[in-house]
Amino acid sequence: MDQELKNKIEELEKKIEAVYHSVEKIRKYFLLIFWVTLITFVLPLIALAFIIPMFMSSYMGSFEGLI
């Protein structure tokens, strides 16, 4: 009985270890997706928040002599 219990515990430890490795891979994948999303979507939005006002300022400045 004791040996059987020990074997089951070892088997469960192996399964837990496999689940842990699988979860770590998924965590790294989600982290990669987060950074790719940040770089490709959020950073351009932040850049546009600075670029559009500068563009509008120079664009409206070109009409200054006409008004």
PDB file of N, CA, C and O in Angstrom:
ATOM      1  N   MET A   1       0.826  -1.200   0.000  1.00  0.00           N
ATOM      2  CA  MET A   1       0.000   0.000   0.000  1.00  0.00           C
ATOM      3  C   MET A   1       0.862   1.252   0.000  1.00  0.00           C
ATOM      4  O   MET A   1       0.597   2.203  -0.735  1.00  0.00           O
ATOM      5  N   ASP A   2       1.888   1.240   0.826  1.00  0.00           N
ATOM      6  CA  ASP A   2       2.754   2.413   0.933  1.00  0.00           C
ATOM      7  C   ASP A   2       3.486   2.675  -0.383  1.00  0.00           C
ATOM      8  O   ASP A   2       3.613   3.823  -0.808  1.00  0.00           O
ATOM      9  N   GLN A   3       3.963   1.612  -1.023  1.00  0.00           N
ATOM     10  CA  GLN A   3       4.665   1.762  -2.297  1.00  0.00           C
ATOM     11  C   GLN A   3       3.707   2.253  -3.389  1.00  0.00           C
ATOM     12  O   GLN A   3       4.080   3.069  -4.232  1.00  0.00           O
ATOM     13  N   GLU A   4       2.485   1.753  -3.361  1.00  0.00           N
ATOM     14  CA  GLU A   4       1.485   2.176  -4.342  1.00  0.00           C
ATOM     15  C   GLU A   4       1.178   3.665  -4.196  1.00  0.00           C
ATOM     16  O   GLU A   4       1.061   4.386  -5.186  1.00  0.00           O
ATOM     17  N   LEU A   5       1.052   4.104  -2.971  1.00  0.00           N
ATOM     18  CA  LEU A   5       0.800   5.522  -2.702  1.00  0.00           C
ATOM     19  C   LEU A   5       1.978   6.376  -3.155  1.00  0.00           C
ATOM     20  O   LEU A   5       1.802   7.454  -3.722  1.00  0.00           O
ATOM     21  N   LYS A   6       3.167   5.879  -2.897  1.00  0.00           N
ATOM     22  CA  LYS A   6       4.375   6.599  -3.310  1.00  0.00           C
ATOM     23  C   LYS A   6       4.443   6.717  -4.838  1.00  0.00           C
ATOM     24  O   LYS A   6       4.815   7.768  -5.360  1.00  0.00           O
ATOM     25  N   ASN A   7       4.089   5.654  -5.548  1.00  0.00           N
ATOM     26  CA  ASN A   7       4.091   5.677  -7.015  1.00  0.00           C
ATOM     27  C   ASN A   7       3.069   6.674  -7.551  1.00  0.00           C
ATOM     28  O   ASN A   7       3.339   7.397  -8.510  1.00  0.00           O
ATOM     29  N   LYS A   8       1.902   6.708  -6.927  1.00  0.00           N
ATOM     30  CA  LYS A   8       0.877   7.654  -7.362  1.00  0.00           C
ATOM     31  C   LYS A   8       1.322   9.093  -7.128  1.00  0.00           C
ATOM     32  O   LYS A   8       1.074   9.968  -7.958  1.00  0.00           O
ATOM     33  N   ILE A   9       1.968   9.332  -6.013  1.00  0.00           N
ATOM     34  CA  ILE A   9       2.463  10.683  -5.717  1.00  0.00           C
ATOM     35  C   ILE A   9       3.518  11.094  -6.736  1.00  0.00           C
ATOM     36  O   ILE A   9       3.513  12.230  -7.210  1.00  0.00           O
ATOM     37  N   GLU A  10       4.416  10.186  -7.075  1.00  0.00           N
ATOM     38  CA  GLU A  10       5.447  10.492  -8.072  1.00  0.00           C
ATOM     39  C   GLU A  10       4.821  10.762  -9.438  1.00  0.00           C
ATOM     40  O   GLU A  10       5.258  11.654 -10.166  1.00  0.00           O
ATOM     41  N   GLU A  11       3.800   9.987  -9.776  1.00  0.00           N
ATOM     42  CA  GLU A  11       3.101  10.190 -11.045  1.00  0.00           C
ATOM     43  C   GLU A  11       2.416  11.555 -11.073  1.00  0.00           C
ATOM     44  O   GLU A  11       2.453  12.259 -12.082  1.00  0.00           O
ATOM     45  N   LEU A  12       1.796  11.917  -9.960  1.00  0.00           N
ATOM     46  CA  LEU A  12       1.153  13.229  -9.873  1.00  0.00           C
ATOM     47  C   LEU A  12       2.176  14.358  -9.955  1.00  0.00           C
ATOM     48  O   LEU A  12       1.911  15.390 -10.572  1.00  0.00           O
ATOM     49  N   GLU A  13       3.331  14.173  -9.344  1.00  0.00           N
ATOM     50  CA  GLU A  13       4.383  15.188  -9.417  1.00  0.00           C
ATOM     51  C   GLU A  13       4.843  15.390 -10.858  1.00  0.00           C
ATOM     52  O   GLU A  13       5.090  16.520 -11.280  1.00  0.00           O
ATOM     53  N   LYS A  14       4.959  14.306 -11.608  1.00  0.00           N
ATOM     54  CA  LYS A  14       5.352  14.414 -13.018  1.00  0.00           C
ATOM     55  C   LYS A  14       4.295  15.171 -13.814  1.00  0.00           C
ATOM     56  O   LYS A  14       4.619  16.006 -14.658  1.00  0.00           O
ATOM     57  N   LYS A  15       3.025  14.871 -13.535  1.00  0.00           N
ATOM     58  CA  LYS A  15       1.948  15.564 -14.240  1.00  0.00           C
ATOM     59  C   LYS A  15       1.912  17.040 -13.871  1.00  0.00           C
ATOM     60  O   LYS A  15       1.700  17.890 -14.735  1.00  0.00           O
ATOM     61  N   ILE A  16       2.112  17.346 -12.616  1.00  0.00           N
ATOM     62  CA  ILE A  16       2.137  18.744 -12.172  1.00  0.00           C
ATOM     63  C   ILE A  16       3.293  19.479 -12.833  1.00  0.00           C
ATOM     64  O   ILE A  16       3.146  20.631 -13.242  1.00  0.00           O
ATOM     65  N   GLU A  17       4.424  18.829 -12.938  1.00  0.00           N
ATOM     66  CA  GLU A  17       5.589  19.439 -13.587  1.00  0.00           C
ATOM     67  C   GLU A  17       5.297  19.718 -15.065  1.00  0.00           C
ATOM     68  O   GLU A  17       5.686  20.760 -15.591  1.00  0.00           O
ATOM     69  N   ALA A  18       4.614  18.787 -15.728  1.00  0.00           N
ATOM     70  CA  ALA A  18       4.259  18.985 -17.137  1.00  0.00           C
ATOM     71  C   ALA A  18       3.284  20.150 -17.287  1.00  0.00           C
ATOM     72  O   ALA A  18       3.411  20.947 -18.217  1.00  0.00           O
ATOM     73  N   VAL A  19       2.320  20.255 -16.387  1.00  0.00           N
ATOM     74  CA  VAL A  19       1.368  21.364 -16.427  1.00  0.00           C
ATOM     75  C   VAL A  19       2.096  22.678 -16.180  1.00  0.00           C
ATOM     76  O   VAL A  19       1.803  23.681 -16.830  1.00  0.00           O
ATOM     77  N   TYR A  20       3.034  22.680 -15.251  1.00  0.00           N
ATOM     78  CA  TYR A  20       3.804  23.891 -14.956  1.00  0.00           C
ATOM     79  C   TYR A  20       4.557  24.372 -16.196  1.00  0.00           C
ATOM     80  O   TYR A  20       4.544  25.561 -16.512  1.00  0.00           O
ATOM     81  N   HIS A  21       5.206  23.454 -16.890  1.00  0.00           N
ATOM     82  CA  HIS A  21       5.949  23.844 -18.097  1.00  0.00           C
ATOM     83  C   HIS A  21       5.004  24.369 -19.174  1.00  0.00           C
ATOM     84  O   HIS A  21       5.326  25.325 -19.880  1.00  0.00           O
ATOM     85  N   SER A  22       3.855  23.748 -19.294  1.00  0.00           N
ATOM     86  CA  SER A  22       2.870  24.203 -20.275  1.00  0.00           C
ATOM     87  C   SER A  22       2.374  25.604 -19.938  1.00  0.00           C
ATOM     88  O   SER A  22       2.248  26.449 -20.825  1.00  0.00           O
ATOM     89  N   VAL A  23       2.096  25.852 -18.681  1.00  0.00           N
ATOM     90  CA  VAL A  23       1.624  27.170 -18.247  1.00  0.00           C
ATOM     91  C   VAL A  23       2.708  28.222 -18.453  1.00  0.00           C
ATOM     92  O   VAL A  23       2.402  29.354 -18.827  1.00  0.00           O
ATOM     93  N   GLU A  24       3.948  27.874 -18.220  1.00  0.00           N
ATOM     94  CA  GLU A  24       5.045  28.819 -18.445  1.00  0.00           C
ATOM     95  C   GLU A  24       5.153  29.189 -19.921  1.00  0.00           C
ATOM     96  O   GLU A  24       5.398  30.350 -20.250  1.00  0.00           O
ATOM     97  N   LYS A  25       4.976  28.227 -20.803  1.00  0.00           N
ATOM     98  CA  LYS A  25       5.006  28.527 -22.239  1.00  0.00           C
ATOM     99  C   LYS A  25       3.869  29.471 -22.610  1.00  0.00           C
ATOM    100  O   LYS A  25       4.061  30.410 -23.383  1.00  0.00           O
ATOM    101  N   ILE A  26       2.690  29.220 -22.061  1.00  0.00           N
ATOM    102  CA  ILE A  26       1.541  30.078 -22.350  1.00  0.00           C
ATOM    103  C   ILE A  26       1.774  31.477 -21.802  1.00  0.00           C
ATOM    104  O   ILE A  26       1.440  32.463 -22.458  1.00  0.00           O
ATOM    105  N   ARG A  27       2.343  31.570 -20.606  1.00  0.00           N
ATOM    106  CA  ARG A  27       2.626  32.877 -20.005  1.00  0.00           C
ATOM    107  C   ARG A  27       3.604  33.664 -20.862  1.00  0.00           C
ATOM    108  O   ARG A  27       3.414  34.861 -21.076  1.00  0.00           O
ATOM    109  N   LYS A  28       4.639  33.012 -21.349  1.00  0.00           N
ATOM    110  CA  LYS A  28       5.608  33.690 -22.206  1.00  0.00           C
ATOM    111  C   LYS A  28       4.971  34.125 -23.525  1.00  0.00           C
ATOM    112  O   LYS A  28       5.285  35.194 -24.048  1.00  0.00           O
ATOM    113  N   TYR A  29       4.079  33.297 -24.057  1.00  0.00           N
ATOM    114  CA  TYR A  29       3.377  33.644 -25.292  1.00  0.00           C
ATOM    115  C   TYR A  29       2.506  34.880 -25.079  1.00  0.00           C
ATOM    116  O   TYR A  29       2.520  35.796 -25.900  1.00  0.00           O
ATOM    117  N   PHE A  30       1.747  34.910 -23.980  1.00  0.00           N
ATOM    118  CA  PHE A  30       0.911  36.072 -23.690  1.00  0.00           C
ATOM    119  C   PHE A  30       1.755  37.322 -23.473  1.00  0.00           C
ATOM    120  O   PHE A  30       1.361  38.413 -23.886  1.00  0.00           O
ATOM    121  N   LEU A  31       2.897  37.177 -22.838  1.00  0.00           N
ATOM    122  CA  LEU A  31       3.790  38.317 -22.636  1.00  0.00           C
ATOM    123  C   LEU A  31       4.301  38.836 -23.980  1.00  0.00           C
ATOM    124  O   LEU A  31       4.381  40.046 -24.187  1.00  0.00           O
ATOM    125  N   LEU A  32       4.641  37.941 -24.879  1.00  0.00           N
ATOM    126  CA  LEU A  32       5.080  38.336 -26.215  1.00  0.00           C
ATOM    127  C   LEU A  32       3.966  39.063 -26.959  1.00  0.00           C
ATOM    128  O   LEU A  32       4.208  40.094 -27.587  1.00  0.00           O
ATOM    129  N   ILE A  33       2.758  38.537 -26.891  1.00  0.00           N
ATOM    130  CA  ILE A  33       1.613  39.179 -27.548  1.00  0.00           C
ATOM    131  C   ILE A  33       1.372  40.564 -26.962  1.00  0.00           C
ATOM    132  O   ILE A  33       1.060  41.502 -27.696  1.00  0.00           O
ATOM    133  N   PHE A  34       1.515  40.700 -25.644  1.00  0.00           N
ATOM    134  CA  PHE A  34       1.344  42.000 -24.997  1.00  0.00           C
ATOM    135  C   PHE A  34       2.336  43.019 -25.545  1.00  0.00           C
ATOM    136  O   PHE A  34       1.947  44.134 -25.895  1.00  0.00           O
ATOM    137  N   TRP A  35       3.616  42.648 -25.624  1.00  0.00           N
ATOM    138  CA  TRP A  35       4.634  43.587 -26.094  1.00  0.00           C
ATOM    139  C   TRP A  35       4.451  43.916 -27.574  1.00  0.00           C
ATOM    140  O   TRP A  35       4.642  45.062 -27.979  1.00  0.00           O
ATOM    141  N   VAL A  36       4.087  42.931 -28.374  1.00  0.00           N
ATOM    142  CA  VAL A  36       3.859  43.194 -29.800  1.00  0.00           C
ATOM    143  C   VAL A  36       2.684  44.142 -29.975  1.00  0.00           C
ATOM    144  O   VAL A  36       2.736  45.055 -30.799  1.00  0.00           O
ATOM    145  N   THR A  37       1.624  43.930 -29.203  1.00  0.00           N
ATOM    146  CA  THR A  37       0.466  44.822 -29.268  1.00  0.00           C
ATOM    147  C   THR A  37       0.844  46.226 -28.838  1.00  0.00           C
ATOM    148  O   THR A  37       0.440  47.204 -29.468  1.00  0.00           O
ATOM    149  N   LEU A  38       1.611  46.327 -27.779  1.00  0.00           N
ATOM    150  CA  LEU A  38       2.038  47.635 -27.289  1.00  0.00           C
ATOM    151  C   LEU A  38       2.860  48.366 -28.344  1.00  0.00           C
ATOM    152  O   LEU A  38       2.647  49.552 -28.593  1.00  0.00           O
ATOM    153  N   ILE A  39       3.782  47.666 -28.951  1.00  0.00           N
ATOM    154  CA  ILE A  39       4.666  48.299 -29.930  1.00  0.00           C
ATOM    155  C   ILE A  39       3.915  48.670 -31.206  1.00  0.00           C
ATOM    156  O   ILE A  39       4.153  49.736 -31.775  1.00  0.00           O
ATOM    157  N   THR A  40       3.021  47.810 -31.655  1.00  0.00           N
ATOM    158  CA  THR A  40       2.372  48.058 -32.942  1.00  0.00           C
ATOM    159  C   THR A  40       1.111  48.903 -32.863  1.00  0.00           C
ATOM    160  O   THR A  40       0.671  49.417 -33.891  1.00  0.00           O
ATOM    161  N   PHE A  41       0.518  49.067 -31.706  1.00  0.00           N
ATOM    162  CA  PHE A  41      -0.736  49.805 -31.618  1.00  0.00           C
ATOM    163  C   PHE A  41      -0.657  51.008 -30.687  1.00  0.00           C
ATOM    164  O   PHE A  41      -1.016  52.116 -31.085  1.00  0.00           O
ATOM    165  N   VAL A  42      -0.206  50.815 -29.482  1.00  0.00           N
ATOM    166  CA  VAL A  42      -0.240  51.884 -28.480  1.00  0.00           C
ATOM    167  C   VAL A  42       0.830  52.936 -28.753  1.00  0.00           C
ATOM    168  O   VAL A  42       0.541  54.131 -28.694  1.00  0.00           O
ATOM    169  N   LEU A  43       2.046  52.522 -29.046  1.00  0.00           N
ATOM    170  CA  LEU A  43       3.105  53.504 -29.284  1.00  0.00           C
ATOM    171  C   LEU A  43       2.825  54.403 -30.484  1.00  0.00           C
ATOM    172  O   LEU A  43       3.091  55.602 -30.398  1.00  0.00           O
ATOM    173  N   PRO A  44       2.307  53.895 -31.593  1.00  0.00           N
ATOM    174  CA  PRO A  44       1.933  54.820 -32.673  1.00  0.00           C
ATOM    175  C   PRO A  44       0.843  55.810 -32.262  1.00  0.00           C
ATOM    176  O   PRO A  44       0.864  56.959 -32.701  1.00  0.00           O
ATOM    177  N   LEU A  45      -0.101  55.388 -31.435  1.00  0.00           N
ATOM    178  CA  LEU A  45      -1.126  56.322 -30.957  1.00  0.00           C
ATOM    179  C   LEU A  45      -0.511  57.442 -30.127  1.00  0.00           C
ATOM    180  O   LEU A  45      -0.887  58.606 -30.259  1.00  0.00           O
ATOM    181  N   ILE A  46       0.433  57.078 -29.278  1.00  0.00           N
ATOM    182  CA  ILE A  46       1.116  58.093 -28.473  1.00  0.00           C
ATOM    183  C   ILE A  46       1.906  59.028 -29.382  1.00  0.00           C
ATOM    184  O   ILE A  46       1.906  60.241 -29.175  1.00  0.00           O
ATOM    185  N   ALA A  47       2.575  58.474 -30.382  1.00  0.00           N
ATOM    186  CA  ALA A  47       3.338  59.305 -31.316  1.00  0.00           C
ATOM    187  C   ALA A  47       2.416  60.255 -32.072  1.00  0.00           C
ATOM    188  O   ALA A  47       2.771  61.413 -32.293  1.00  0.00           O
ATOM    189  N   LEU A  48       1.245  59.783 -32.469  1.00  0.00           N
ATOM    190  CA  LEU A  48       0.298  60.648 -33.177  1.00  0.00           C
ATOM    191  C   LEU A  48      -0.179  61.797 -32.301  1.00  0.00           C
ATOM    192  O   LEU A  48      -0.465  62.883 -32.804  1.00  0.00           O
ATOM    193  N   ALA A  49      -0.267  61.568 -31.005  1.00  0.00           N
ATOM    194  CA  ALA A  49      -0.689  62.635 -30.098  1.00  0.00           C
ATOM    195  C   ALA A  49       0.302  63.797 -30.126  1.00  0.00           C
ATOM    196  O   ALA A  49      -0.077  64.934 -29.848  1.00  0.00           O
ATOM    197  N   PHE A  50       1.562  63.528 -30.456  1.00  0.00           N
ATOM    198  CA  PHE A  50       2.555  64.595 -30.549  1.00  0.00           C
ATOM    199  C   PHE A  50       2.717  65.104 -31.981  1.00  0.00           C
ATOM    200  O   PHE A  50       2.968  66.290 -32.192  1.00  0.00           O
ATOM    201  N   ILE A  51       2.577  64.230 -32.948  1.00  0.00           N
ATOM    202  CA  ILE A  51       2.820  64.600 -34.342  1.00  0.00           C
ATOM    203  C   ILE A  51       1.681  65.444 -34.910  1.00  0.00           C
ATOM    204  O   ILE A  51       1.941  66.424 -35.608  1.00  0.00           O
ATOM    205  N   ILE A  52       0.440  65.093 -34.633  1.00  0.00           N
ATOM    206  CA  ILE A  52      -0.704  65.830 -35.195  1.00  0.00           C
ATOM    207  C   ILE A  52      -0.706  67.298 -34.769  1.00  0.00           C
ATOM    208  O   ILE A  52      -0.911  68.155 -35.628  1.00  0.00           O
ATOM    209  N   PRO A  53      -0.491  67.640 -33.492  1.00  0.00           N
ATOM    210  CA  PRO A  53      -0.455  69.069 -33.152  1.00  0.00           C
ATOM    211  C   PRO A  53       0.672  69.829 -33.857  1.00  0.00           C
ATOM    212  O   PRO A  53       0.479  70.974 -34.266  1.00  0.00           O
ATOM    213  N   MET A  54       1.840  69.207 -34.002  1.00  0.00           N
ATOM    214  CA  MET A  54       2.936  69.877 -34.708  1.00  0.00           C
ATOM    215  C   MET A  54       2.580  70.072 -36.183  1.00  0.00           C
ATOM    216  O   MET A  54       2.852  71.129 -36.753  1.00  0.00           O
ATOM    217  N   PHE A  55       1.979  69.069 -36.791  1.00  0.00           N
ATOM    218  CA  PHE A  55       1.566  69.175 -38.186  1.00  0.00           C
ATOM    219  C   PHE A  55       0.511  70.263 -38.360  1.00  0.00           C
ATOM    220  O   PHE A  55       0.596  71.069 -39.287  1.00  0.00           O
ATOM    221  N   MET A  56      -0.479  70.289 -37.477  1.00  0.00           N
ATOM    222  CA  MET A  56      -1.540  71.290 -37.577  1.00  0.00           C
ATOM    223  C   MET A  56      -0.982  72.697 -37.381  1.00  0.00           C
ATOM    224  O   MET A  56      -1.428  73.639 -38.036  1.00  0.00           O
ATOM    225  N   SER A  57      -0.021  72.840 -36.493  1.00  0.00           N
ATOM    226  CA  SER A  57       0.584  74.145 -36.258  1.00  0.00           C
ATOM    227  C   SER A  57       1.292  74.643 -37.514  1.00  0.00           C
ATOM    228  O   SER A  57       1.135  75.801 -37.899  1.00  0.00           O
ATOM    229  N   SER A  58       2.064  73.780 -38.148  1.00  0.00           N
ATOM    230  CA  SER A  58       2.769  74.216 -39.358  1.00  0.00           C
ATOM    231  C   SER A  58       1.794  74.386 -40.520  1.00  0.00           C
ATOM    232  O   SER A  58       1.988  75.268 -41.357  1.00  0.00           O
ATOM    233  N   TYR A  59       0.765  73.570 -40.588  1.00  0.00           N
ATOM    234  CA  TYR A  59      -0.234  73.668 -41.654  1.00  0.00           C
ATOM    235  C   TYR A  59      -1.023  74.966 -41.535  1.00  0.00           C
ATOM    236  O   TYR A  59      -1.233  75.654 -42.534  1.00  0.00           O
ATOM    237  N   MET A  60      -1.458  75.305 -40.339  1.00  0.00           N
ATOM    238  CA  MET A  60      -2.209  76.543 -40.135  1.00  0.00           C
ATOM    239  C   MET A  60      -1.293  77.761 -40.278  1.00  0.00           C
ATOM    240  O   MET A  60      -1.751  78.842 -40.650  1.00  0.00           O
ATOM    241  N   GLY A  61      -0.014  77.589 -39.984  1.00  0.00           N
ATOM    242  CA  GLY A  61       0.942  78.679 -40.154  1.00  0.00           C
ATOM    243  C   GLY A  61       1.103  79.069 -41.605  1.00  0.00           C
ATOM    244  O   GLY A  61       1.399  80.225 -41.906  1.00  0.00           O
ATOM    245  N   SER A  62       0.913  78.124 -42.510  1.00  0.00           N
ATOM    246  CA  SER A  62       1.039  78.441 -43.930  1.00  0.00           C
ATOM    247  C   SER A  62      -0.128  79.293 -44.425  1.00  0.00           C
ATOM    248  O   SER A  62       0.002  79.964 -45.449  1.00  0.00           O
ATOM    249  N   PHE A  63      -1.256  79.286 -43.731  1.00  0.00           N
ATOM    250  CA  PHE A  63      -2.413  80.107 -44.104  1.00  0.00           C
ATOM    251  C   PHE A  63      -2.427  81.458 -43.398  1.00  0.00           C
ATOM    252  O   PHE A  63      -3.329  82.265 -43.623  1.00  0.00           O
ATOM    253  N   GLU A  64      -1.444  81.708 -42.553  1.00  0.00           N
ATOM    254  CA  GLU A  64      -1.442  82.917 -41.732  1.00  0.00           C
ATOM    255  C   GLU A  64      -1.411  84.186 -42.579  1.00  0.00           C
ATOM    256  O   GLU A  64      -2.067  85.166 -42.224  1.00  0.00           O
ATOM    257  N   GLY A  65      -0.691  84.199 -43.655  1.00  0.00           N
ATOM    258  CA  GLY A  65      -0.609  85.391 -44.485  1.00  0.00           C
ATOM    259  C   GLY A  65      -1.856  85.628 -45.321  1.00  0.00           C
ATOM    260  O   GLY A  65      -2.058  86.739 -45.811  1.00  0.00           O
ATOM    261  N   LEU A  66      -2.693  84.620 -45.497  1.00  0.00           N
ATOM    262  CA  LEU A  66      -3.881  84.746 -46.327  1.00  0.00           C
ATOM    263  C   LEU A  66      -5.062  85.358 -45.586  1.00  0.00           C
ATOM    264  O   LEU A  66      -5.980  85.891 -46.208  1.00  0.00           O
ATOM    265  N   ILE A  67      -5.040  85.284 -44.282  1.00  0.00           N
ATOM    266  CA  ILE A  67      -6.201  85.747 -43.506  1.00  0.00           C
ATOM    267  C   ILE A  67      -6.128  87.221 -43.231  1.00  0.00           C
ATOM    268  O   ILE A  67      -7.021  87.775 -42.591  1.00  0.00           O
TER     269      ILE A  67
END
